[in-house]
């Protein structure tokens, strides 16, 4: 499990995937999310703008990500 640190209230799912280096472009993130490849808290999420906050768990391409606020 990988932790991603953010400095804002939330991060959008597509931005999280780009920020974590799991996709190359926003277009790739959009296509793969809409194809049902991302799970948020164990459920398929096809909303690329889904707000991910600390405590949420994202599973994508065999990796699990969690988000935490910067100290």
C-alpha positions in Angstrom: 0.0 0.0 0.0 1.3 3.4 -1.0 0.5 6.6 0.8 0.1 9.8 -1.2 0.4 13.1 0.6 -1.9 16.0 -0.4 -2.0 19.6 0.7 -5.6 20.3 -0.3 -9.0 19.1 1.2 -9.3 16.3 -1.5 -7.8 15.1 -4.8 -9.8 14.0 -7.8 -9.4 10.4 -8.7 -8.0 11.1 -12.2 -5.5 13.5 -10.6 -4.5 11.0 -8.0 -3.7 8.4 -10.6 -1.5 10.9 -12.6 0.1 12.3 -9.4 1.0 8.7 -8.3 2.5 7.9 -11.7 0.0 5.1 -12.5 -1.0 6.7 -15.8 0.9 8.9 -18.2 -1.9 11.4 -19.2 -5.3 12.7 -18.1 -6.8 11.1 -21.2 -5.5 7.7 -20.2 -6.8 8.2 -16.7 -10.2 9.2 -18.1 -10.4 6.1 -20.4 -9.3 3.6 -17.7 -11.5 5.0 -15.0 -14.6 5.1 -17.3 -13.7 1.5 -18.3 -14.2 0.5 -14.6 -10.5 -0.2 -13.8 -10.5 1.8 -10.6 -11.9 0.8 -7.2 -12.6 3.3 -4.5 -13.2 1.7 -1.1 -13.7 -1.6 -2.7 -16.3 -0.5 -5.3 -15.8 0.1 -9.0 -15.8 3.9 -9.6 -16.4 5.3 -13.1 -16.4 8.9 -12.0 -13.0 10.5 -12.9 -13.8 13.5 -10.7 -14.6 11.5 -7.6 -13.2 13.3 -4.6 -10.7 11.2 -2.7 -10.0 12.2 0.9 -7.9 10.8 3.6 -9.3 7.5 4.7 -10.3 6.5 1.2 -8.5 3.6 -0.5 -8.0 3.4 -4.2 -7.0 0.2 -6.0 -5.8 0.5 -9.6 -3.6 -1.6 -11.8 -2.6 -3.9 -8.9 -1.6 -1.1 -6.6 -3.4 0.2 -3.5 -3.2 3.9 -2.7 -4.3 5.8 0.4 -4.3 9.6 0.8 -3.1 11.6 3.8 -2.8 15.3 4.6 0.6 16.9 4.7 1.8 17.5 8.3 
